[in-house]
Amino acid sequence: MAEAASARPPSNRTVFTKDLSAPDPMPEAGIEAASRLLRDGRLFRYGEDRDSLPEAALYEEEFAAYLGRRYAVAVNSGGGALFLALKAAGVAPGDEVLVNAFTLAPVPGAIAHAGARPVLVEVDGNYHIDLEDLDRKAAGSGARYLLLSYMRGHIPDMDRLLEVCHRHDLVLIEDCAHTLGAKWDGRLSGTFGTAACFSSQTFKHINSGEGGILATDDPDLAAKAILYSGSYMLYAQHRARPPLEVFERHRYDTPNFSMRMSSLSAALLRPQLAELETRIAAWRRIYDHLAGALNRIDHITVPGRSPKEGFVPSSLQFTLSGLTSERIQAFLEDCDRHGVHIKWFGRAEPVGFTSSHHHWRYLDARQDLPRSEAVLLGLCDLRLPSNLSGEDCETLAAVLRESMAQLAEGPRVS
Ligand SMILES: Cc1ncc(COP(=O)(O)O)c(C=O)c1O
């Protein structure tokens, strides 16, 4: 029997009882592979003088094949992959890197880690990078790199974005932490830039607790990323790697940053990658159901998506408009009391996973972003586990509808 997701307390209000933060369980094949490794004890991805179980090399090979890119390098986190992509693409200390303002803390963090300076680009009401602001800032700043974060899986018009990159000769690095399996006009996200980075932190499309992977077609970038990641000169054991002579060009000049993925993580990820398409279909069904229901509630708008965007919604974003911050806060607290935890990017203080450019005070100059500020002020975020049923979606929407109605009635909340 499916877990019931609703209950009615004495106040006659709907309560959502499923845990929205619960990850999917590991596929049995992952548990078996991980158990084999645990019995063997060789959790380090490289064998020293004999073969180890090559889980990480196989994961890279399968990931590169899935994406249709030549090389992949598995690392310890998505933020680690971003840092390595920037370094391997040639970002030097003091360089400026363009990045959209609506993103998560590890993205400007990766730029800072590389010693570079984030130049924040505005976002529009559909949560995409503002292409006119990008054009302006690319011309004005002299930045040579764009770290494009498909934050919460929102893909901008890539045809226009690539035109801007081309016009300013920008090196594009894609942050695909939320777009594994997503497409623009039939082309997989992660195949547009010089390098693409993915995360397998627990709340992403595939889960190894912590983990990241970098994909590229550039042999020098791939070899440098492998060396930076800490391959102890055992890089020949990689399978989705460039020819060995490419490593000869870099092996004496590339420090070891020790950011490898362990075999255990890779063993858990391989079967999840194989199941991804099934999960994508489930997420799409849930998103379409919920977006329709939420769009019927006063003050809530779930922005429309381009028909070219094949998105993979493991979360749903909506905008609250016509409400003060105090009323938004009261609405979210009421939803919380009735079992639906919603993240809010308009909070004055960084909480949980939500922070914004105001909170990144290490940025060396204050960057005015009036458009992004207005967008973030009403921007809410709901995680979507892939096991939500249609009935769960209705219950969830009922909680939000009732909390909104309660708000309209005045200060009383049940
Ligand atoms: C948009 C975005 N990019 C990158 C990352 C980095 O991933 P990780 O947590 O694996 O470092 C995250 C993490 O949540 C993210 O949300």
The ligand as an SDF file (V2000), in Angstrom:
LIG
                    3D

 16 16  0  0  0  0  0  0  0  0999 V2000
   23.1180   24.7860   -9.0970 C   0  0  0  0  0  0  0  0  0  0  0  0
   24.1550   23.9680   -8.3780 C   0  0  0  0  0  0  0  0  0  0  0  0
   25.3790   23.8770   -8.9060 N   0  0  0  0  0  0  0  0  0  0  0  0
   26.3530   23.1740   -8.3080 C   0  0  0  0  0  0  0  0  0  0  0  0
   26.1360   22.5090   -7.1330 C   0  0  0  0  0  0  0  0  0  0  0  0
   27.2720   21.7970   -6.4960 C   0  0  0  0  0  0  0  0  0  0  0  0
   27.0390   20.5090   -6.1650 O   0  0  0  0  0  0  0  0  0  0  0  0
   27.7160   19.7960   -4.9040 P   0  0  0  0  0  0  0  0  0  0  0  0
   26.8360   20.0050   -3.7310 O   0  0  0  0  0  0  0  0  0  0  0  0
   27.8250   18.3860   -5.3660 O   0  0  0  0  0  0  0  0  0  0  0  0
   29.0670   20.4420   -4.7240 O   0  0  0  0  0  0  0  0  0  0  0  0
   24.8690   22.5600   -6.5510 C   0  0  0  0  0  0  0  0  0  0  0  0
   24.5900   21.8290   -5.2940 C   0  0  0  0  0  0  0  0  0  0  0  0
   23.5430   21.7540   -4.7590 O   0  0  0  0  0  0  0  0  0  0  0  0
   23.8530   23.3080   -7.1930 C   0  0  0  0  0  0  0  0  0  0  0  0
   22.6250   23.3890   -6.6700 O   0  0  0  0  0  0  0  0  0  0  0  0
  1  2  1  0
  2  3  1  0
  2 15  2  0
  3  4  2  0
  4  5  1  0
  5  6  1  0
  5 12  2  0
  6  7  1  0
  7  8  1  0
  8  9  2  0
  8 10  1  0
  8 11  1  0
 12 13  1  0
 12 15  1  0
 13 14  2  0
 15 16  1  0
M  END
$$$$
